[in-house]
Amino acid sequence: MKSPLTAVAVALLMLGATSAANAKGCIKGAVVGGVAGHYAGHHGVLGAAAGCLYGRHHAKEQQEQRERQQQSQVNGQGKL
């Protein structure tokens, strides 16, 4: 079971090194998902893949929220 998890971890690290903007949140999500999947029926690889997708989605939402807040501050709408 360690070999597939190691392979996934190495692949995710390589993905993160090549396109950091697109992989933001993927590595953290993959680690958490892999551990959760392992303990939930030895499905670590499946959990890592799902965790990566969720981590990217969550990071994208946070980035969009930061951009909206910055835009509202620039327009003066964020001040009372």
Number of C-alpha atoms within 10 A of each C-alpha: 10 8 8 11 20 12 12 20 18 12 13 21 15 13 15 17 11 11 10 13 12 13 23 18 21 27 24 18 24 29 22 19 25 26 19 18 21 18 12 11 8 14 17 25 23 17 23 28 21 18 25 25 18 18 22 21 17 15 18 17 12 12 12 11 12 12 12 12 14 13 13 13 12 11 10 10 10 11 8 4
